[in-house]
Amino acid sequence: MIESERELEATLERIQYFQRQVAKIREVEKDPESYRLSSSGYLAEIDRMNLDVREYLSIFPGEMKKSA
């Protein structure tokens, strides 16, 4: 779970990196099955990170747990 603005920015950067990786795979893969196999892990991770971002953004800043 994302717990700070710094972690949010890092996650958003990682999502963009994974999206670029998938776009590159789309450019070079010629076989649909190979494309699906090559990109599925990236796409699953993008989905997971997007859920983390959504969860973080849904919490009002004053309601965030303070880390010790």
mmCIF file as Biopython writes it, N, C-alpha, C and O atoms, coordinates in Angstrom:
data_model
#
loop_
_atom_site.group_PDB
_atom_site.id
_atom_site.type_symbol
_atom_site.label_atom_id
_atom_site.label_alt_id
_atom_site.label_comp_id
_atom_site.label_asym_id
_atom_site.label_entity_id
_atom_site.label_seq_id
_atom_site.pdbx_PDB_ins_code
_atom_site.Cartn_x
_atom_site.Cartn_y
_atom_site.Cartn_z
_atom_site.occupancy
_atom_site.B_iso_or_equiv
_atom_site.auth_seq_id
_atom_site.auth_asym_id
_atom_site.pdbx_PDB_model_num
ATOM 1   N N  . MET A ? 1  ? 0.833   -1.182  0.000   1.0 0.0 1  A 1 
ATOM 2   C CA . MET A ? 1  ? 0.000   0.000   0.000   1.0 0.0 1  A 1 
ATOM 3   C C  . MET A ? 1  ? 0.876   1.243   0.000   1.0 0.0 1  A 1 
ATOM 4   O O  . MET A ? 1  ? 1.916   1.283   0.658   1.0 0.0 1  A 1 
ATOM 5   N N  . ILE A ? 2  ? 0.456   2.232   -0.727  1.0 0.0 2  A 1 
ATOM 6   C CA . ILE A ? 2  ? 1.162   3.505   -0.807  1.0 0.0 2  A 1 
ATOM 7   C C  . ILE A ? 2  ? 0.866   4.292   0.460   1.0 0.0 2  A 1 
ATOM 8   O O  . ILE A ? 2  ? -0.286  4.394   0.881   1.0 0.0 2  A 1 
ATOM 9   N N  . GLU A ? 3  ? 1.914   4.851   1.069   1.0 0.0 3  A 1 
ATOM 10  C CA . GLU A ? 3  ? 1.738   5.554   2.334   1.0 0.0 3  A 1 
ATOM 11  C C  . GLU A ? 3  ? 2.213   7.000   2.314   1.0 0.0 3  A 1 
ATOM 12  O O  . GLU A ? 3  ? 2.108   7.687   3.330   1.0 0.0 3  A 1 
ATOM 13  N N  . SER A ? 4  ? 2.729   7.478   1.194   1.0 0.0 4  A 1 
ATOM 14  C CA . SER A ? 4  ? 3.216   8.858   1.149   1.0 0.0 4  A 1 
ATOM 15  C C  . SER A ? 4  ? 3.186   9.372   -0.290  1.0 0.0 4  A 1 
ATOM 16  O O  . SER A ? 4  ? 3.065   8.607   -1.246  1.0 0.0 4  A 1 
ATOM 17  N N  . GLU A ? 5  ? 3.300   10.686  -0.407  1.0 0.0 5  A 1 
ATOM 18  C CA . GLU A ? 5  ? 3.353   11.294  -1.742  1.0 0.0 5  A 1 
ATOM 19  C C  . GLU A ? 5  ? 4.573   10.812  -2.509  1.0 0.0 5  A 1 
ATOM 20  O O  . GLU A ? 5  ? 4.515   10.642  -3.726  1.0 0.0 5  A 1 
ATOM 21  N N  . ARG A ? 6  ? 5.665   10.595  -1.812  1.0 0.0 6  A 1 
ATOM 22  C CA . ARG A ? 6  ? 6.884   10.097  -2.465  1.0 0.0 6  A 1 
ATOM 23  C C  . ARG A ? 6  ? 6.651   8.702   -3.042  1.0 0.0 6  A 1 
ATOM 24  O O  . ARG A ? 6  ? 7.070   8.409   -4.161  1.0 0.0 6  A 1 
ATOM 25  N N  . GLU A ? 7  ? 5.982   7.847   -2.273  1.0 0.0 7  A 1 
ATOM 26  C CA . GLU A ? 7  ? 5.666   6.511   -2.771  1.0 0.0 7  A 1 
ATOM 27  C C  . GLU A ? 7  ? 4.674   6.578   -3.931  1.0 0.0 7  A 1 
ATOM 28  O O  . GLU A ? 7  ? 4.759   5.786   -4.870  1.0 0.0 7  A 1 
ATOM 29  N N  . LEU A ? 8  ? 3.738   7.518   -3.864  1.0 0.0 8  A 1 
ATOM 30  C CA . LEU A ? 8  ? 2.791   7.707   -4.970  1.0 0.0 8  A 1 
ATOM 31  C C  . LEU A ? 8  ? 3.536   8.053   -6.250  1.0 0.0 8  A 1 
ATOM 32  O O  . LEU A ? 8  ? 3.295   7.450   -7.296  1.0 0.0 8  A 1 
ATOM 33  N N  . GLU A ? 9  ? 4.443   9.024   -6.170  1.0 0.0 9  A 1 
ATOM 34  C CA . GLU A ? 9  ? 5.208   9.426   -7.355  1.0 0.0 9  A 1 
ATOM 35  C C  . GLU A ? 9  ? 6.033   8.264   -7.902  1.0 0.0 9  A 1 
ATOM 36  O O  . GLU A ? 9  ? 6.107   8.073   -9.116  1.0 0.0 9  A 1 
ATOM 37  N N  . ALA A ? 10 ? 6.650   7.492   -7.021  1.0 0.0 10 A 1 
ATOM 38  C CA . ALA A ? 10 ? 7.454   6.345   -7.458  1.0 0.0 10 A 1 
ATOM 39  C C  . ALA A ? 10 ? 6.574   5.305   -8.156  1.0 0.0 10 A 1 
ATOM 40  O O  . ALA A ? 10 ? 6.969   4.729   -9.170  1.0 0.0 10 A 1 
ATOM 41  N N  . THR A ? 11 ? 5.392   5.073   -7.613  1.0 0.0 11 A 1 
ATOM 42  C CA . THR A ? 11 ? 4.475   4.104   -8.214  1.0 0.0 11 A 1 
ATOM 43  C C  . THR A ? 11 ? 3.998   4.575   -9.580  1.0 0.0 11 A 1 
ATOM 44  O O  . THR A ? 11 ? 3.932   3.788   -10.524 1.0 0.0 11 A 1 
ATOM 45  N N  . LEU A ? 12 ? 3.664   5.862   -9.684  1.0 0.0 12 A 1 
ATOM 46  C CA . LEU A ? 12 ? 3.227   6.403   -10.978 1.0 0.0 12 A 1 
ATOM 47  C C  . LEU A ? 12 ? 4.338   6.302   -12.022 1.0 0.0 12 A 1 
ATOM 48  O O  . LEU A ? 12 ? 4.071   6.008   -13.187 1.0 0.0 12 A 1 
ATOM 49  N N  . GLU A ? 13 ? 5.579   6.543   -11.609 1.0 0.0 13 A 1 
ATOM 50  C CA . GLU A ? 13 ? 6.712   6.398   -12.530 1.0 0.0 13 A 1 
ATOM 51  C C  . GLU A ? 13 ? 6.884   4.942   -12.958 1.0 0.0 13 A 1 
ATOM 52  O O  . GLU A ? 13 ? 7.171   4.656   -14.121 1.0 0.0 13 A 1 
ATOM 53  N N  . ARG A ? 14 ? 6.707   4.034   -12.011 1.0 0.0 14 A 1 
ATOM 54  C CA . ARG A ? 14 ? 6.842   2.608   -12.332 1.0 0.0 14 A 1 
ATOM 55  C C  . ARG A ? 14 ? 5.736   2.167   -13.295 1.0 0.0 14 A 1 
ATOM 56  O O  . ARG A ? 14 ? 5.986   1.379   -14.207 1.0 0.0 14 A 1 
ATOM 57  N N  . ILE A ? 15 ? 4.522   2.669   -13.096 1.0 0.0 15 A 1 
ATOM 58  C CA . ILE A ? 15 ? 3.422   2.353   -14.018 1.0 0.0 15 A 1 
ATOM 59  C C  . ILE A ? 15 ? 3.784   2.819   -15.422 1.0 0.0 15 A 1 
ATOM 60  O O  . ILE A ? 15 ? 3.606   2.078   -16.389 1.0 0.0 15 A 1 
ATOM 61  N N  . GLN A ? 16 ? 4.287   4.037   -15.536 1.0 0.0 16 A 1 
ATOM 62  C CA . GLN A ? 16 ? 4.668   4.557   -16.855 1.0 0.0 16 A 1 
ATOM 63  C C  . GLN A ? 16 ? 5.768   3.713   -17.482 1.0 0.0 16 A 1 
ATOM 64  O O  . GLN A ? 16 ? 5.737   3.445   -18.683 1.0 0.0 16 A 1 
ATOM 65  N N  . TYR A ? 17 ? 6.740   3.292   -16.678 1.0 0.0 17 A 1 
ATOM 66  C CA . TYR A ? 17 ? 7.816   2.444   -17.187 1.0 0.0 17 A 1 
ATOM 67  C C  . TYR A ? 17 ? 7.247   1.125   -17.726 1.0 0.0 17 A 1 
ATOM 68  O O  . TYR A ? 17 ? 7.612   0.692   -18.820 1.0 0.0 17 A 1 
ATOM 69  N N  . PHE A ? 18 ? 6.361   0.494   -16.965 1.0 0.0 18 A 1 
ATOM 70  C CA . PHE A ? 18 ? 5.776   -0.764  -17.408 1.0 0.0 18 A 1 
ATOM 71  C C  . PHE A ? 18 ? 4.927   -0.569  -18.655 1.0 0.0 18 A 1 
ATOM 72  O O  . PHE A ? 18 ? 4.919   -1.428  -19.537 1.0 0.0 18 A 1 
ATOM 73  N N  . GLN A ? 19 ? 4.217   0.542   -18.739 1.0 0.0 19 A 1 
ATOM 74  C CA . GLN A ? 19 ? 3.434   0.827   -19.945 1.0 0.0 19 A 1 
ATOM 75  C C  . GLN A ? 19 ? 4.342   0.968   -21.158 1.0 0.0 19 A 1 
ATOM 76  O O  . GLN A ? 19 ? 4.006   0.495   -22.244 1.0 0.0 19 A 1 
ATOM 77  N N  . ARG A ? 20 ? 5.480   1.610   -20.984 1.0 0.0 20 A 1 
ATOM 78  C CA . ARG A ? 20 ? 6.436   1.732   -22.099 1.0 0.0 20 A 1 
ATOM 79  C C  . ARG A ? 20 ? 6.984   0.363   -22.492 1.0 0.0 20 A 1 
ATOM 80  O O  . ARG A ? 20 ? 7.203   0.093   -23.672 1.0 0.0 20 A 1 
ATOM 81  N N  . GLN A ? 21 ? 7.204   -0.502  -21.500 1.0 0.0 21 A 1 
ATOM 82  C CA . GLN A ? 21 ? 7.688   -1.847  -21.800 1.0 0.0 21 A 1 
ATOM 83  C C  . GLN A ? 21 ? 6.667   -2.608  -22.640 1.0 0.0 21 A 1 
ATOM 84  O O  . GLN A ? 21 ? 7.027   -3.266  -23.616 1.0 0.0 21 A 1 
ATOM 85  N N  . VAL A ? 22 ? 5.401   -2.519  -22.261 1.0 0.0 22 A 1 
ATOM 86  C CA . VAL A ? 22 ? 4.346   -3.210  -23.012 1.0 0.0 22 A 1 
ATOM 87  C C  . VAL A ? 22 ? 4.243   -2.632  -24.426 1.0 0.0 22 A 1 
ATOM 88  O O  . VAL A ? 22 ? 4.076   -3.377  -25.391 1.0 0.0 22 A 1 
ATOM 89  N N  . ALA A ? 23 ? 4.343   -1.316  -24.547 1.0 0.0 23 A 1 
ATOM 90  C CA . ALA A ? 23 ? 4.295   -0.692  -25.875 1.0 0.0 23 A 1 
ATOM 91  C C  . ALA A ? 23 ? 5.447   -1.192  -26.740 1.0 0.0 23 A 1 
ATOM 92  O O  . ALA A ? 23 ? 5.265   -1.441  -27.932 1.0 0.0 23 A 1 
ATOM 93  N N  . LYS A ? 24 ? 6.616   -1.340  -26.153 1.0 0.0 24 A 1 
ATOM 94  C CA . LYS A ? 24 ? 7.776   -1.847  -26.900 1.0 0.0 24 A 1 
ATOM 95  C C  . LYS A ? 24 ? 7.548   -3.295  -27.323 1.0 0.0 24 A 1 
ATOM 96  O O  . LYS A ? 24 ? 7.885   -3.674  -28.445 1.0 0.0 24 A 1 
ATOM 97  N N  . ILE A ? 25 ? 6.984   -4.097  -26.441 1.0 0.0 25 A 1 
ATOM 98  C CA . ILE A ? 25 ? 6.682   -5.492  -26.785 1.0 0.0 25 A 1 
ATOM 99  C C  . ILE A ? 25 ? 5.707   -5.537  -27.960 1.0 0.0 25 A 1 
ATOM 100 O O  . ILE A ? 25 ? 5.844   -6.364  -28.861 1.0 0.0 25 A 1 
ATOM 101 N N  . ARG A ? 26 ? 4.711   -4.629  -27.942 1.0 0.0 26 A 1 
ATOM 102 C CA . ARG A ? 26 ? 3.739   -4.571  -29.056 1.0 0.0 26 A 1 
ATOM 103 C C  . ARG A ? 26 ? 4.431   -4.276  -30.377 1.0 0.0 26 A 1 
ATOM 104 O O  . ARG A ? 26 ? 4.004   -4.756  -31.427 1.0 0.0 26 A 1 
ATOM 105 N N  . GLU A ? 27 ? 5.499   -3.484  -30.326 1.0 0.0 27 A 1 
ATOM 106 C CA . GLU A ? 27 ? 6.228   -3.131  -31.548 1.0 0.0 27 A 1 
ATOM 107 C C  . GLU A ? 27 ? 7.025   -4.307  -32.108 1.0 0.0 27 A 1 
ATOM 108 O O  . GLU A ? 27 ? 7.123   -4.474  -33.323 1.0 0.0 27 A 1 
ATOM 109 N N  . VAL A ? 28 ? 7.589   -5.112  -31.225 1.0 0.0 28 A 1 
ATOM 110 C CA . VAL A ? 28 ? 8.531   -6.131  -31.693 1.0 0.0 28 A 1 
ATOM 111 C C  . VAL A ? 28 ? 7.948   -7.537  -31.819 1.0 0.0 28 A 1 
ATOM 112 O O  . VAL A ? 28 ? 8.440   -8.334  -32.617 1.0 0.0 28 A 1 
ATOM 113 N N  . GLU A ? 29 ? 6.914   -7.854  -31.050 1.0 0.0 29 A 1 
ATOM 114 C CA . GLU A ? 29 ? 6.329   -9.192  -31.122 1.0 0.0 29 A 1 
ATOM 115 C C  . GLU A ? 29 ? 5.505   -9.344  -32.391 1.0 0.0 29 A 1 
ATOM 116 O O  . GLU A ? 29 ? 4.721   -8.464  -32.747 1.0 0.0 29 A 1 
ATOM 117 N N  . LYS A ? 30 ? 5.688   -10.439 -33.052 1.0 0.0 30 A 1 
ATOM 118 C CA . LYS A ? 30 ? 4.957   -10.710 -34.290 1.0 0.0 30 A 1 
ATOM 119 C C  . LYS A ? 30 ? 3.814   -11.705 -34.082 1.0 0.0 30 A 1 
ATOM 120 O O  . LYS A ? 30 ? 2.851   -11.732 -34.849 1.0 0.0 30 A 1 
ATOM 121 N N  . ASP A ? 31 ? 3.935   -12.515 -33.040 1.0 0.0 31 A 1 
ATOM 122 C CA . ASP A ? 31 ? 2.962   -13.566 -32.771 1.0 0.0 31 A 1 
ATOM 123 C C  . ASP A ? 31 ? 2.040   -13.148 -31.622 1.0 0.0 31 A 1 
ATOM 124 O O  . ASP A ? 31 ? 2.530   -12.782 -30.554 1.0 0.0 31 A 1 
ATOM 125 N N  . PRO A ? 32 ? 0.712   -13.194 -31.818 1.0 0.0 32 A 1 
ATOM 126 C CA . PRO A ? 32 ? -0.224  -12.773 -30.759 1.0 0.0 32 A 1 
ATOM 127 C C  . PRO A ? 32 ? -0.048  -13.539 -29.451 1.0 0.0 32 A 1 
ATOM 128 O O  . PRO A ? 32 ? -0.118  -12.943 -28.376 1.0 0.0 32 A 1 
ATOM 129 N N  . GLU A ? 33 ? 0.175   -14.826 -29.523 1.0 0.0 33 A 1 
ATOM 130 C CA . GLU A ? 33 ? 0.347   -15.621 -28.306 1.0 0.0 33 A 1 
ATOM 131 C C  . GLU A ? 33 ? 1.616   -15.215 -27.564 1.0 0.0 33 A 1 
ATOM 132 O O  . GLU A ? 33 ? 1.614   -15.099 -26.338 1.0 0.0 33 A 1 
ATOM 133 N N  . SER A ? 34 ? 2.676   -15.004 -28.294 1.0 0.0 34 A 1 
ATOM 134 C CA . SER A ? 34 ? 3.924   -14.548 -27.674 1.0 0.0 34 A 1 
ATOM 135 C C  . SER A ? 34 ? 3.747   -13.174 -27.043 1.0 0.0 34 A 1 
ATOM 136 O O  . SER A ? 34 ? 4.282   -12.897 -25.969 1.0 0.0 34 A 1 
ATOM 137 N N  . TYR A ? 35 ? 2.991   -12.323 -27.720 1.0 0.0 35 A 1 
ATOM 138 C CA . TYR A ? 35 ? 2.718   -10.993 -27.162 1.0 0.0 35 A 1 
ATOM 139 C C  . TYR A ? 35 ? 1.975   -11.125 -25.837 1.0 0.0 35 A 1 
ATOM 140 O O  . TYR A ? 35 ? 2.348   -10.491 -24.850 1.0 0.0 35 A 1 
ATOM 141 N N  . ARG A ? 36 ? 0.935   -11.938 -25.810 1.0 0.0 36 A 1 
ATOM 142 C CA . ARG A ? 36 ? 0.151   -12.116 -24.579 1.0 0.0 36 A 1 
ATOM 143 C C  . ARG A ? 36 ? 1.017   -12.669 -23.454 1.0 0.0 36 A 1 
ATOM 144 O O  . ARG A ? 36 ? 0.927   -12.209 -22.316 1.0 0.0 36 A 1 
ATOM 145 N N  . LEU A ? 37 ? 1.839   -13.639 -23.762 1.0 0.0 37 A 1 
ATOM 146 C CA . LEU A ? 37 ? 2.713   -14.221 -22.743 1.0 0.0 37 A 1 
ATOM 147 C C  . LEU A ? 37 ? 3.751   -13.213 -22.256 1.0 0.0 37 A 1 
ATOM 148 O O  . LEU A ? 37 ? 4.045   -13.147 -21.062 1.0 0.0 37 A 1 
ATOM 149 N N  . SER A ? 38 ? 4.296   -12.442 -23.164 1.0 0.0 38 A 1 
ATOM 150 C CA . SER A ? 38 ? 5.328   -11.469 -22.804 1.0 0.0 38 A 1 
ATOM 151 C C  . SER A ? 38 ? 4.769   -10.285 -22.025 1.0 0.0 38 A 1 
ATOM 152 O O  . SER A ? 38 ? 5.446   -9.744  -21.150 1.0 0.0 38 A 1 
ATOM 153 N N  . SER A ? 39 ? 3.557   -9.882  -22.329 1.0 0.0 39 A 1 
ATOM 154 C CA . SER A ? 39 ? 3.011   -8.669  -21.720 1.0 0.0 39 A 1 
ATOM 155 C C  . SER A ? 39 ? 2.147   -8.922  -20.493 1.0 0.0 39 A 1 
ATOM 156 O O  . SER A ? 39 ? 1.891   -7.997  -19.722 1.0 0.0 39 A 1 
ATOM 157 N N  . SER A ? 40 ? 1.696   -10.149 -20.298 1.0 0.0 40 A 1 
ATOM 158 C CA . SER A ? 40 ? 0.714   -10.403 -19.238 1.0 0.0 40 A 1 
ATOM 159 C C  . SER A ? 40 ? 1.218   -10.050 -17.845 1.0 0.0 40 A 1 
ATOM 160 O O  . SER A ? 40 ? 0.458   -9.516  -17.038 1.0 0.0 40 A 1 
ATOM 161 N N  . GLY A ? 41 ? 2.457   -10.329 -17.550 1.0 0.0 41 A 1 
ATOM 162 C CA . GLY A ? 41 ? 3.006   -9.991  -16.238 1.0 0.0 41 A 1 
ATOM 163 C C  . GLY A ? 41 ? 3.053   -8.494  -16.005 1.0 0.0 41 A 1 
ATOM 164 O O  . GLY A ? 41 ? 2.708   -8.008  -14.928 1.0 0.0 41 A 1 
ATOM 165 N N  . TYR A ? 42 ? 3.482   -7.770  -17.025 1.0 0.0 42 A 1 
ATOM 166 C CA . TYR A ? 42 ? 3.512   -6.305  -16.924 1.0 0.0 42 A 1 
ATOM 167 C C  . TYR A ? 42 ? 2.104   -5.751  -16.727 1.0 0.0 42 A 1 
ATOM 168 O O  . TYR A ? 42 ? 1.883   -4.881  -15.884 1.0 0.0 42 A 1 
ATOM 169 N N  . LEU A ? 43 ? 1.162   -6.256  -17.503 1.0 0.0 43 A 1 
ATOM 170 C CA . LEU A ? 43 ? -0.213  -5.753  -17.417 1.0 0.0 43 A 1 
ATOM 171 C C  . LEU A ? 43 ? -0.833  -6.053  -16.058 1.0 0.0 43 A 1 
ATOM 172 O O  . LEU A ? 43 ? -1.558  -5.222  -15.511 1.0 0.0 43 A 1 
ATOM 173 N N  . ALA A ? 44 ? -0.558  -7.223  -15.515 1.0 0.0 44 A 1 
ATOM 174 C CA . ALA A ? 44 ? -1.070  -7.563  -14.184 1.0 0.0 44 A 1 
ATOM 175 C C  . ALA A ? 44 ? -0.476  -6.632  -13.126 1.0 0.0 44 A 1 
ATOM 176 O O  . ALA A ? 44 ? -1.182  -6.189  -12.221 1.0 0.0 44 A 1 
ATOM 177 N N  . GLU A ? 45 ? 0.789   -6.344  -13.238 1.0 0.0 45 A 1 
ATOM 178 C CA . GLU A ? 45 ? 1.436   -5.447  -12.280 1.0 0.0 45 A 1 
ATOM 179 C C  . GLU A ? 45 ? 0.916   -4.020  -12.425 1.0 0.0 45 A 1 
ATOM 180 O O  . GLU A ? 45 ? 0.734   -3.325  -11.425 1.0 0.0 45 A 1 
ATOM 181 N N  . ILE A ? 46 ? 0.676   -3.576  -13.653 1.0 0.0 46 A 1 
ATOM 182 C CA . ILE A ? 46 ? 0.079   -2.253  -13.877 1.0 0.0 46 A 1 
ATOM 183 C C  . ILE A ? 46 ? -1.284  -2.183  -13.204 1.0 0.0 46 A 1 
ATOM 184 O O  . ILE A ? 46 ? -1.596  -1.194  -12.540 1.0 0.0 46 A 1 
ATOM 185 N N  . ASP A ? 47 ? -2.096  -3.219  -13.367 1.0 0.0 47 A 1 
ATOM 186 C CA . ASP A ? 47 ? -3.415  -3.258  -12.723 1.0 0.0 47 A 1 
ATOM 187 C C  . ASP A ? 47 ? -3.282  -3.166  -11.204 1.0 0.0 47 A 1 
ATOM 188 O O  . ASP A ? 47 ? -4.000  -2.399  -10.562 1.0 0.0 47 A 1 
ATOM 189 N N  . ARG A ? 48 ? -2.373  -3.940  -10.634 1.0 0.0 48 A 1 
ATOM 190 C CA . ARG A ? 48 ? -2.184  -3.952  -9.184  1.0 0.0 48 A 1 
ATOM 191 C C  . ARG A ? 48 ? -1.749  -2.575  -8.679  1.0 0.0 48 A 1 
ATOM 192 O O  . ARG A ? 48 ? -2.270  -2.074  -7.682  1.0 0.0 48 A 1 
ATOM 193 N N  . MET A ? 49 ? -0.793  -1.976  -9.376  1.0 0.0 49 A 1 
ATOM 194 C CA . MET A ? 49 ? -0.307  -0.662  -8.949  1.0 0.0 49 A 1 
ATOM 195 C C  . MET A ? 49 ? -1.388  0.407   -9.107  1.0 0.0 49 A 1 
ATOM 196 O O  . MET A ? 49 ? -1.490  1.307   -8.274  1.0 0.0 49 A 1 
ATOM 197 N N  . ASN A ? 50 ? -2.193  0.318   -10.165 1.0 0.0 50 A 1 
ATOM 198 C CA . ASN A ? 50 ? -3.291  1.276   -10.331 1.0 0.0 50 A 1 
ATOM 199 C C  . ASN A ? 50 ? -4.292  1.172   -9.186  1.0 0.0 50 A 1 
ATOM 200 O O  . ASN A ? 50 ? -4.836  2.185   -8.745  1.0 0.0 50 A 1 
ATOM 201 N N  . LEU A ? 51 ? -4.540  -0.039  -8.704  1.0 0.0 51 A 1 
ATOM 202 C CA . LEU A ? 51 ? -5.417  -0.202  -7.546  1.0 0.0 51 A 1 
ATOM 203 C C  . LEU A ? 51 ? -4.809  0.445   -6.300  1.0 0.0 51 A 1 
ATOM 204 O O  . LEU A ? 51 ? -5.516  1.072   -5.511  1.0 0.0 51 A 1 
ATOM 205 N N  . ASP A ? 52 ? -3.493  0.287   -6.128  1.0 0.0 52 A 1 
ATOM 206 C CA . ASP A ? 52 ? -2.819  0.933   -5.000  1.0 0.0 52 A 1 
ATOM 207 C C  . ASP A ? 52 ? -2.941  2.455   -5.088  1.0 0.0 52 A 1 
ATOM 208 O O  . ASP A ? 52 ? -3.191  3.123   -4.084  1.0 0.0 52 A 1 
ATOM 209 N N  . VAL A ? 53 ? -2.763  2.992   -6.288  1.0 0.0 53 A 1 
ATOM 210 C CA . VAL A ? 53 ? -2.874  4.443   -6.486  1.0 0.0 53 A 1 
ATOM 211 C C  . VAL A ? 53 ? -4.296  4.894   -6.161  1.0 0.0 53 A 1 
ATOM 212 O O  . VAL A ? 53 ? -4.494  5.884   -5.456  1.0 0.0 53 A 1 
ATOM 213 N N  . ARG A ? 54 ? -5.273  4.171   -6.673  1.0 0.0 54 A 1 
ATOM 214 C CA . ARG A ? 54 ? -6.673  4.527   -6.418  1.0 0.0 54 A 1 
ATOM 215 C C  . ARG A ? 54 ? -6.983  4.502   -4.931  1.0 0.0 54 A 1 
ATOM 216 O O  . ARG A ? 54 ? -7.643  5.401   -4.411  1.0 0.0 54 A 1 
ATOM 217 N N  . GLU A ? 55 ? -6.503  3.470   -4.250  1.0 0.0 55 A 1 
ATOM 218 C CA . GLU A ? 55 ? -6.745  3.362   -2.807  1.0 0.0 55 A 1 
ATOM 219 C C  . GLU A ? 55 ? -6.114  4.547   -2.068  1.0 0.0 55 A 1 
ATOM 220 O O  . GLU A ? 55 ? -6.751  5.153   -1.206  1.0 0.0 55 A 1 
ATOM 221 N N  . TYR A ? 56 ? -4.885  4.869   -2.400  1.0 0.0 56 A 1 
ATOM 222 C CA . TYR A ? 56 ? -4.196  5.984   -1.752  1.0 0.0 56 A 1 
ATOM 223 C C  . TYR A ? 56 ? -4.939  7.299   -2.006  1.0 0.0 56 A 1 
ATOM 224 O O  . TYR A ? 56 ? -5.151  8.083   -1.081  1.0 0.0 56 A 1 
ATOM 225 N N  . LEU A ? 57 ? -5.328  7.537   -3.249  1.0 0.0 57 A 1 
ATOM 226 C CA . LEU A ? 57 ? -5.986  8.799   -3.595  1.0 0.0 57 A 1 
ATOM 227 C C  . LEU A ? 57 ? -7.395  8.902   -3.024  1.0 0.0 57 A 1 
ATOM 228 O O  . LEU A ? 57 ? -7.934  10.003  -2.913  1.0 0.0 57 A 1 
ATOM 229 N N  . SER A ? 58 ? -7.998  7.781   -2.662  1.0 0.0 58 A 1 
ATOM 230 C CA . SER A ? 58 ? -9.349  7.817   -2.116  1.0 0.0 58 A 1 
ATOM 231 C C  . SER A ? 58 ? -9.381  8.228   -0.644  1.0 0.0 58 A 1 
ATOM 232 O O  . SER A ? 58 ? -10.447 8.521   -0.101  1.0 0.0 58 A 1 
ATOM 233 N N  . ILE A ? 59 ? -8.219  8.247   -0.003  1.0 0.0 59 A 1 
ATOM 234 C CA . ILE A ? 59 ? -8.143  8.597   1.418   1.0 0.0 59 A 1 
ATOM 235 C C  . ILE A ? 59 ? -7.763  10.065  1.555   1.0 0.0 59 A 1 
ATOM 236 O O  . ILE A ? 59 ? -6.765  10.514  0.992   1.0 0.0 59 A 1 
ATOM 237 N N  . PHE A ? 60 ? -8.562  10.802  2.303   1.0 0.0 60 A 1 
ATOM 238 C CA . PHE A ? 60 ? -8.281  12.214  2.555   1.0 0.0 60 A 1 
ATOM 239 C C  . PHE A ? 60 ? -6.974  12.315  3.338   1.0 0.0 60 A 1 
ATOM 240 O O  . PHE A ? 60 ? -6.766  11.542  4.274   1.0 0.0 60 A 1 
ATOM 241 N N  . PRO A ? 61 ? -6.077  13.258  2.978   1.0 0.0 61 A 1 
ATOM 242 C CA . PRO A ? 61 ? -4.758  13.344  3.623   1.0 0.0 61 A 1 
ATOM 243 C C  . PRO A ? 61 ? -4.806  13.353  5.152   1.0 0.0 61 A 1 
ATOM 244 O O  . PRO A ? 61 ? -3.954  12.726  5.782   1.0 0.0 61 A 1 
ATOM 245 N N  . GLY A ? 62 ? -5.755  14.030  5.761   1.0 0.0 62 A 1 
ATOM 246 C CA . GLY A ? 62 ? -5.836  14.071  7.206   1.0 0.0 62 A 1 
ATOM 247 C C  . GLY A ? 62 ? -6.208  12.743  7.839   1.0 0.0 62 A 1 
ATOM 248 O O  . GLY A ? 62 ? -6.043  12.561  9.045   1.0 0.0 62 A 1 
ATOM 249 N N  . GLU A ? 63 ? -6.707  11.816  7.039   1.0 0.0 63 A 1 
ATOM 250 C CA . GLU A ? 63 ? -7.115  10.510  7.539   1.0 0.0 63 A 1 
ATOM 251 C C  . GLU A ? 63 ? -6.031  9.450   7.383   1.0 0.0 63 A 1 
ATOM 252 O O  . GLU A ? 63 ? -6.204  8.311   7.817   1.0 0.0 63 A 1 
ATOM 253 N N  . MET A ? 64 ? -4.918  9.823   6.766   1.0 0.0 64 A 1 
ATOM 254 C CA . MET A ? 64 ? -3.831  8.864   6.567   1.0 0.0 64 A 1 
ATOM 255 C C  . MET A ? 64 ? -3.228  8.472   7.909   1.0 0.0 64 A 1 
ATOM 256 O O  . MET A ? 64 ? -3.074  9.311   8.797   1.0 0.0 64 A 1 
ATOM 257 N N  . LYS A ? 65 ? -2.888  7.193   8.052   1.0 0.0 65 A 1 
ATOM 258 C CA . LYS A ? 65 ? -2.208  6.723   9.253   1.0 0.0 65 A 1 
ATOM 259 C C  . LYS A ? 65 ? -0.818  7.332   9.281   1.0 0.0 65 A 1 
ATOM 260 O O  . LYS A ? 65 ? -0.143  7.410   8.255   1.0 0.0 65 A 1 
ATOM 261 N N  . LYS A ? 66 ? -0.406  7.752   10.430  1.0 0.0 66 A 1 
ATOM 262 C CA . LYS A ? 66 ? 0.946   8.285   10.592  1.0 0.0 66 A 1 
ATOM 263 C C  . LYS A ? 66 ? 1.903   7.124   10.824  1.0 0.0 66 A 1 
ATOM 264 O O  . LYS A ? 66 ? 1.679   6.284   11.696  1.0 0.0 66 A 1 
ATOM 265 N N  . SER A ? 67 ? 2.980   7.085   10.031  1.0 0.0 67 A 1 
ATOM 266 C CA . SER A ? 67 ? 3.994   6.033   10.201  1.0 0.0 67 A 1 
ATOM 267 C C  . SER A ? 67 ? 4.902   6.399   11.360  1.0 0.0 67 A 1 
ATOM 268 O O  . SER A ? 67 ? 5.244   7.567   11.540  1.0 0.0 67 A 1 
ATOM 269 N N  . ALA A ? 68 ? 5.290   5.413   12.140  1.0 0.0 68 A 1 
ATOM 270 C CA . ALA A ? 68 ? 6.158   5.650   13.296  1.0 0.0 68 A 1 
ATOM 271 C C  . ALA A ? 68 ? 7.603   5.601   12.875  1.0 0.0 68 A 1 
ATOM 272 O O  . ALA A ? 68 ? 8.495   5.777   13.706  1.0 0.0 68 A 1 
#
